[in-house]
Amino acid sequence: MRRPILVCLPLITLLSLFLSSSCQIDHQTHALLQFKAGLNDPLNHLASWTNATSPCHFFGVRCGDGSATVTEISLSTMNLSGGISPSVGALRGLTRLELDANALSGPVPPELGGCTQLQFLNLSCNGLSGELPDLSSLAALEVLDVASNGFTGRFPAWVSNLSGLTTLSVGMNSYDPGETPASIGNLKNLTYLYLAGSSLTGAMPDSIFGLTALETLDMSTNNLAGPIPAAIGNLRNLWQIELYKNNLTGELPPELGKLTKLREIDVSRNQLRGGIPAAFAALKGFTVIQLYHNNLSGPIPEEWGDLRSLTSFSIYENGFSGEFPANFGRFSPLNSVDISENGFTGPFPRFLCHGRSLQFLLALQNGFSGEFPEEYSACKSLQRFRINKNRFTGSLPEGLWGLPAATIIDVSDNGFTGAMSPLIGQAQNLNQLWLQNNNLGGAIPPEIGRLGQVQKLYLSNNSFSGPIPAAIGSLSQLTALHLEENALTGALPADIGGCARLVEIDVSRNALTGPVPASLSLLASLNSLNLSHNQLAGAIPASLQALKLSSVDFSANRLTGSVPPGLLVIAGDEAFAGNPGLCVDGRSELVAACDVGGGHRGGLARRSAVLVPVLVAATLLLVAGILHVSYRSFKQEELRRRDVEHGGRGQWKLESFHPLELDADEICGVGDESLIGSGGTGRVYRLELKGRGGVVAVKRLWKGDAGRVMAAEMAILGKVRHRNILKLHACLSRGELHFIVYEYMPRGNLHQALRREAAKGAATAEFLEQALPIAHPRMPLLLR
């Protein structure tokens, strides 16, 4: 009997192992499928996650060597959304969980703390929220990265219990403001500490400077205060320091010079002061130096001219001064240099592009002088080149005009001379060209028409001469053209109508001749047009009235004819002064009037054909108006009598559009002694408000269409944008009484102005064209 038992024992053992393994697989499959059920997988990465497949063959899942235990889930950057299922906590053999760079949301389940064998946990760059649960049970963790989510609540101080951590990245979340836990200093194995954007306040805790294995320290974008502690010199293994965008004060500690492995330092956007410590300047391994937006001062160390690995150097918005190190960049593969807004003087350094890799060169607002170095002609890698607001003289190096990769060239506000090179046509990626306020001269080369991407051309206040090239009309992306204060001659090219996106044109103070091109009316986006102080002749095209201009200036030219009324309304007569041949239909102290009796050019001779019928029509209109007003007066008196009888039976309805204190009884009590006008829609009174309300104009609408007129007037005044339209303060109504309260304008309205001119004999077709809509009861606009 013993032998059969012995034979069965191995079979029983194998069966037991099989059943155990089978149960484990079923358990893990269930947990993973629950996890999948909580996710959205638009790219179908998890198609293999089914009951028919072993979990060890699931996409992104790995099992331990020779076992069926799931040890890794790696689903980074899979475009997954949804939440993390608590079922993941059932995977007790999990050592690595990577879900970073997806769109996961919701809280982190506390059940994750059951994965006690986890060594690597990365949930960064998602949309997870809520307070991080206490995961201090994950004692085996070496890497914890939950940065760049939406976690709230208290800073997770429990991380200090994870003594095996080498990487701690919990930054860029929305924790409650508070000081950095001193217990962080317990994590003696840390090499990477990322606490940026964690709402940390107060001073940097001394305990951090006991983390001697630390290689990266990033506490940027917080509200840290006080100085950078001298104890930072204890972190001899540091190669990266990121403390930018805090409120740090004091000077750069000399102890930084002990960090011989330091490669990158960024302490920008603080309140640091003083100079560069000599010991710090002696460090040789820098690749990145970012000190911008502080109060640092003094010279740049000459030693930095010998750096061999520097790629990025940014010190703008400080108080550095003196001459810049002559050798700076000679031995470094510089990519970006920004030394703007300091006090540097003397010659500009020659070697910043010596490595032919410089893309960003920004040196604006300093005191550099002399000629700009010729070496930069070969700097074809430049994308942003700005040296404006210095004291450079001489010619700009030829090659700089044709930088093939440049998007911005700004050499404005210097003393450059010479001509613009035809090489400008090679800068075909150029978006902005700023040359204003120099002494550049010669002709604008027609090659400028090749700048198909350019949006802004600022060439003003130079000595450019000759014609404006017609090729400018090819610049379809151009939004701003500034050529003012030069010596340009010839006509304004009609081709300019091809610059369909133009918003601003200023060619004032040149010697341009010829007509104002009608093609300007094709520029539907044009907002500002300045053609003043030239020698332009002929009539102003009436088609320009169709543009949505807010600023125009045609003054000081040789233009003739009548000013289109739509342009006069926009700018006023001062924009047309200095043109002896121009006239306006109305009274002006600056421009002659187009009166029929004065024999003015374009006056009686042009209008005699319509004068008689116009006068007849005006007479008939006046008679009809008198009869209409008489009838309205009679009905209004009846309305007033009835309102007095029933005045206490209703409440006033007041709709106010501006913060002006109004008294309904004061408004409705206005009398005939304040009457200043009457029209097709009602009477207008001048009313001086009690207190500090000032003076307003009150229109009392006639009975009948009063409600509709009031609605129409509010709608029109809400849509029309014009400098001469009065401000609407309020509307007041009760029963059949309707009042509109406007801003009061002592000089009257457009209707009165036109009537005065008509009385002088200026009754023209244009007069009727403007007067009739205003007199019509459906167009009750009050104009200045």
Secondary structure, 3 states (H helix, E strand, C coil): CHHHHHHHHHHHHHHHHHHHHHHHHHHHHHHHHHHHHCEECCCCCCCCCCCCCCHHHCCCEEECCCCCCEEEEECCCCCCEECCCHHHHHCCCCCEEECCCCEEEECCCHHHHHCCCCCEEECCCCEEEECCCCCCCCCCCCEEECCCCEECCCCCHHHHHCCCCCEEECCCCCCCCEECCHHHHHCCCCCEEECCCCCEEECCCHHHHHCCCCCEEECCCCEEEEECCHHHHHCCCCCEEECCCCEEECECCHHHHHCCCCCEEECCCCCCEECCCHHHHCCCCCCEEECCCCEEEECCCHHHHHCCCCCEEECCCCEEEEECCCCCCCCCCCCEEECCCCEEEECCCCCCCCCCCCCEEECCCCEEEEECCHHHHHCCCCCEEECCCCEEEEECCHHHHHCCCCCEEECCCCEEECECCHHHHHCCCCCEEECCCCCCEEECCHHHHHCCCCCEEECCCCEEEEECCHHHHHCCCCCEEECCCCEEEEECCHHHHHCCCCCEEECCCCEEECCCCHHHHHCCCCCEEECCCCCCEECCCHHHHHCCCCEEECCCCEEEEECCHHHHHHHCHHHHCCCCEEEECCCCCCCEECCCCCCCCCCHHHHHHHHHHHHHHHHHHHHHHHHHHHHHHHHHHHHHHHHHHHHHHCCCEEEECCCCCCCHHHHHCCCHHHEEEECCCEEEEEEECCCCCCEEEEEEECCCCHHHHHHHHHHHHHHCCCCCECCEEEEEEECCEEEEEEECCCCCCHHHHHHHHHHCCCCCHHHHHHHHHHHCCCCCCCEC
